Amino acid sequence: AAAPRMMSPRPPRPASAATGAAAALLYGVTAVSMGFVNKAVLTVYGMRESNFLLLAQMCLTVLVLGALRAANQVSFPRINVATAKKLAPVAILYNANVAFALASLSKVSVPTYNTLKRLTPAVVLLANKTLRPQKPDPSRGVVGSISLVVLGCIVAGAGDLAFDLAGYLSGVASCLLQATYLIVVEITGAERGVGSAELLAYNALLSTPIVFALTSATGELASAVTRLGTLSEGAGFVTCFVGALSMGMLLNYSQFLCTMKNSALTTTVVGVLKGVASTALGFVLLGGVKFSLWHVVGITLNSVGGVMYSYVTFHERRRARAKLKESRSDVFERDGGGGGGGGWNDGG
């Protein structure tokens, strides 16, 4: 998914390494916990109405952001029609992706869900190759790592003793929608100049009426309200439900905080470790996985491919930034910026 933008003014970098470690730990724990908390609500407690969970998450997002804006804790422009029109397609794509992701998570194990979600870069790669042939070809490292991800997914699916067609199809649909979202954002620049808090607000406001109509028409809303009345008597469910509603915003903030207190490299590494940790824990938590050698081999191949992809793309981005910086420096020198009286270091 796209990297989150700042929800609040940039905090100062700390002098203490302990603060950076705490920020990285918060991001890692939040990222790992999010999938398990959602899984617990959907399967352990039996609230299968995944679209209702999405609706509740969006409503809470609107309320929290409104309260924070009123208290001057976050700042973004008033909601306006022009921005809403610009963001409507990407907001709908984003939340449709989340809806199918939750539907998939309600039917498959956490490791299988993680395996399916790693297919998104493969979809983006194929779409760019088909629809945007003018784009440069990806490197061998990117193609190799994505191929390993796809191979692992096929092997894992073939060996899954708890194979659920609806769960797999929902996971693939989520990948397709997420890939479409990423490509549309890249082509249109729809989110350019829009802050994280503002983007979250528009995502929720634009999609809430659609999800409300959908849950009402399918009967999910009525059945979920009835189920909530019964389940809310248990403290465990209430804790998990509140966690599921708030995890999205907390993940956005913790990822931003980790990057500001440490570096983009640290955030990338924590993200990779999160994927590995949640997959490993998913084998034993919340019902675990029915053991099958080929299923385990497939998930392992998929995870290794995901780690390789993160490593390769991070270093490619870093080299690209360094090359851009070098080219700008060359242009500056050719234009006379380095001459006496015209440089950046005058008076230094």
HELIX and SHEET records of a PDB file:
HELIX    1   1 ALA A   17  LYS A   39  1                                  23    
HELIX    2   2 ALA A   40  VAL A   44  3                                   5    
HELIX    3   3 SER A   50  ALA A   70  1                                  21    
HELIX    4   4 VAL A   81  LEU A  105  1                                  25    
HELIX    5   5 VAL A  110  LYS A  117  1                                   8    
HELIX    6   6 THR A  120  LEU A  131  1                                  12    
HELIX    7   7 ARG A  140  ALA A  158  1                                  19    
HELIX    8   8 LEU A  165  THR A  188  1                                  24    
HELIX    9   9 SER A  196  THR A  218  1                                  23    
HELIX   10  10 GLU A  220  LEU A  231  1                                  12    
HELIX   11  11 ALA A  235  LYS A  261  1                                  27    
HELIX   12  12 ALA A  264  GLY A  282  1                                  19    
HELIX   13  13 LEU A  293  ARG A  334  1                                  42    
END                                                                             
